[in-house]
Amino acid sequence: MDSYQPKPLFKGIPFHAQQFSREQIANAGWNILQEDLPLPCAIIKKHALLQNSLRMNQWLERNDLLLAPHIKTTMSPELIFEQLADGVWGLTVANVTNSRLAAQMGAKHIIFANQLVGRANIKEVELLLAEYPDLIMYLFIDSLDAFELLKAANIKNRGRLKLLIELGAYGGRCGVREAATAKTLIEAIYTNQWEIAGFSAYEAVFEGSDEQKQSSVQDFLSLLDSTICAFIEQQTIVPAQSLIISIGGSEYYDMCALTFARLQHEYDAKIVLRSGCYLFSDSGVYEKASMAIDDRLGSAQLTLPASESAIEVWCYVLSQPEPGVVILGAGKRDFSYDKGLPKPLYAKSKLSSKITPIDHTNYQITRINDQHCFLKVPIDDSLAPGDMVAVGISHPCTTFDKWRKILIVDGQYNVIDAIQAWF
């Protein structure tokens, strides 16, 4: 085996073009609808990507917010480069591997949105600080135990390693649950002459109906706001520069901005959102979240472009083994299923060059296997083997990690570019 070095293979790319560069892919003349590519094939729609970017950039400018997008969504150098070119304040990461990519891409501010524990992990962060002298890293921290691990490591360049006190909700993930515990942690950090840059939290941790989750999120945000304000007014925390509040995923960033507006105006706090899925939306959880954001904003949203799903997975009809059931050639290895099953979006008959929108009320994906998808159809449906179907996904994060190369298409499904996903 040592002498045998197989070349990497990428789903959705013709075998003869596996090693094509981005320029070669853009000039290959491929078109999804003309069956130039082996399916299943994941694609990103360029116009939707640009529209979603415009939406977020306008929102940030309007509300004087900063953005450090969470790169764990895509782990794509090409997309991260575009985000940095858009002028994002920094990048958010989940682990040291993410951190390395963020530093290589040129981020000057990296938010480590996790607890940094473990000797090898801490060492990797220390190496990054040594290799990238302009880099500032912000670490979440929620316990004295975690702080003791950092202290024991005797990290060099510690001046560019700044701590964000993570505040959490009961039933949620990491984060200090009680204000008194947070105060004790803050005092220990100051006593040991480490720098606290501000606070962090993650709000989308609640279960229940949409209304219940929104209510729980608002209660949590209000509690965070009052807790942080109390720490400032009591001079428990004294940041050297403007306080940083790092919060806000892709579902409730509008509520975060509204809740912490007082901290912005009264204390010159910087609100740094960590949205990771804003570029892509989807046909499920984030589509619903975007509609809810528009409803909450009302007339204030009118000048912002609507969010649009940028991701589709195209596949073939393989079989119609029973009346009312069609089997599609894509499954768990090709798209996310952790936050809802995919939705059929379009169909294209092998006898036609045009695509037809699919009625979600009569066509539903009911279950998926590793490589197959069960599509419920009307008894008189005409889908047949060799026809093509596009499905929309719910939750981009767990679709990107199933592909190593994803093609970018224009409005006519001509392939114009490609990105990598480094999972």
ABEGO torsion letter per residue (X at the ends): XAABBBBBBBBGBBAAAAABBAAAAAAAGBBAAAGABBOBBBBBBAAAAAAAAAAAAAAAAAAGBBBBBBAAAAGBAAAAAAAAAAGBABBBBABAAAAAAAAAAGBABBBBBBBBBEAAAAAAAAAAAAABAABBBBBBBABAAAAAAAAAAGBBGAAABBBBBBBBBBGBBBEBABAAAAAAAAAAAAAAGBBBAEBBBBABABBEBAAAAAAAAAAAAAAAAAAAAAAAAAGABBBABBBBBBBEBAAAAAAAAAAAAAAAAAAGBBBBBABAAAAAEBABAAAAAAAAAAAAAEAAAAABBBBBBABBBBBBBABBABBGBBBBBBBAAABBAAAEBBBBABBBBAABABBBBBBAAABBBABBBAABBBBBBBAABABBBGBBBBBBBBGAAAAAAABABBBBBBAAGBBABBBBBBX
